[in-house]
Amino acid sequence: MSSSEIRVRVDDGSFCLSDRGEIAPETLDFSNGLIATMNIGAMIPTGIHTGDVKVRATAATGPPTTDDVTEWEEVIEASVHAPHGELRVETLYSGPPAQLPLLSQAGPGWYRLRAYARGRDIARDAVLDDSAEQYYLVCWPAPQTTPLIIRATDLTGRGLRTGAVKQIATPAPSEPVRADPEQQQEDPIRRNLLKAARKKP
């Protein structure tokens, strides 16, 4: 089942794929740059801080082709867990948009999500009611497996991936810590996403 493109509200730099409205912020993994997975559901980090982005979503029976990946700036796949079988696109504070389909149509279990994004670098951290950002989400039942980066060209995703690596490879206390401009740009995105996850009712 596929949806038409609609506007979805973004708060604190993200929107969700939540299962029965549940999220687990302490398990957020930013390392692929577009699908911030959790033990249940996921969050999608956006370029803007607050406003509307365009989203289309499809519940599929299997993986889509890769014919159109060059039309997008980021194309990432990741496994998403939906133990309740109610995985939906959801805003942080006002619930799921009714126009978008249930993505976990095979019931409870693991799903593969391919997320396409473009426009995240146009107005980073801005407040825009009519942003140029676009997202296409395709979800199908599949066993849990490692993330796949199909296309990665935007600075927003690069910053999140770089930040995740640096968080793992923390320098020893004896080593000097040098300021990294790219990391400084990425920090607000991570902070916004974590803050939003923790505030979500």
Stockholm file with secondary structure:
# STOCKHOLM 1.0

chainA/1-201         MSSSEIRVRVDDGSFCLSDRGEIAPETLDFSNGLIATMNIGAMIPTGIHTGDVKVRATAATGPPTTDDVTEWEEVIEASVHAPHGELRVETLYSGPPAQLPLLSQAGPGWYRLRAYARGRDIARDAVLDDSAEQYYLVCWPAPQTTPLIIRATDLTGRGLRTGAVKQIATPAPSEPVRADPEQQQEDPIRRNLLKAARKKP
#=GR chainA/1-201 SS CBCCCEEEEEBTTEEEEEETTBCCGGGCBCTTSSCEECSSSEEEECSSSEEEEEEEEEECSSCCCSTTGGGSSEEEEEEEEETTSCEEEEBTTTBCCTTSCCSCTTCSEEEEEEEEEECTTTTTTCEETTCCCEEEEEEEECCCCCCEEEEECCHHHHHHHHHHHHHHSCCCTTSCCCCCHHHHHHHHHHHHHHHHHHHCC
#=GC SS_cons         CBCCCEEEEEBTTEEEEEETTBCCGGGCBCTTSSCEECSSSEEEECSSSEEEEEEEEEECSSCCCSTTGGGSSEEEEEEEEETTSCEEEEBTTTBCCTTSCCSCTTCSEEEEEEEEEECTTTTTTCEETTCCCEEEEEEEECCCCCCEEEEECCHHHHHHHHHHHHHHSCCCTTSCCCCCHHHHHHHHHHHHHHHHHHHCC
//
